[in-house]
Amino acid sequence: MSARMDRLVASYRQLCELPWERSAAGPQRVWFVVYDKADERRLRARIDEFEVATRRAGHGWRHLDLTDAFGHWMAEQEYRDSFFESPEDLDLLLPELERSVHEKRWARREAGEPSEP
């Protein structure tokens, strides 16, 4: 199992060394790491290796963990119980969830707090 994570980190390092596509705008310069669900804890334990690889290659790093965002947002909803009865209604509120996550991250940034734990 550790070998799989070693390969993922090595592949990520190689990706970091590649130059950005010249026509790519800033918002398009984003990487997502796709990994097996069974490797969640291993990846979290080694997240610093991804940051180091990114920075060594001269790229900026921003760790955005949305693991708990939906749960926190749902807990704030007045009519949250009705969403469990009709989950298809959540589609209508996804823009509100996105706005909420953005506003909270922006508020932490403005307050000088780290955006992630």
C-alpha positions, 0 to 999 in steps of 0.5 A, spaced: 500 500 500 505 504 501 508 503 494 502 506 491 502 512 495 510 512 493 508 512 486 503 517 487 508 522 490 513 521 485 508 522 479 506 528 482 513 531 483 514 529 475 507 533 474 510 539 478 516 539 473 512 540 467 511 548 465 504 550 465 501 551 458 502 558 456 495 559 454 492 557 461 489 563 465 491 563 473 484 559 475 486 554 470 492 552 473 490 547 478 491 540 480 487 535 483 490 529 486 486 523 485 487 517 489 484 511 492 479 511 497 483 506 501 489 511 501 485 517 504 489 517 511 496 515 507 495 521 503 493 526 509 499 524 512 504 525 506 500 532 504 507 536 506 510 532 500 506 534 495 507 541 498 514 541 498 514 538 490 510 544 488 514 549 491 520 546 489 518 546 482 517 554 483 509 553 483 504 556 489 501 552 494 494 552 497 491 546 500 484 546 500 480 541 504 473 541 503 472 535 507 467 538 512 464 544 508 458 540 506 456 538 513 458 544 517 453 548 511 448 543 512 448 544 520 446 551 519 440 550 514 434 552 517 430 546 513 435 541 513 431 536 515 426 537 509 433 536 505 433 528 507 426 527 505 427 530 498 435 530 497 434 532 490 432 539 492 439 540 494 441 541 487 438 548 487 442 550 493 449 548 491 450 555 489 449 557 496 453 552 499 459 554 494 458 562 496 458 560 503 465 556 503 467 562 499 465 567 504 468 563 510 475 562 506 475 569 504 473 572 512 479 567 514 483 570 509 481 577 511 482 576 518 489 573 517 487 566 519 490 560 515 485 558 510 486 551 512 487 547 519 
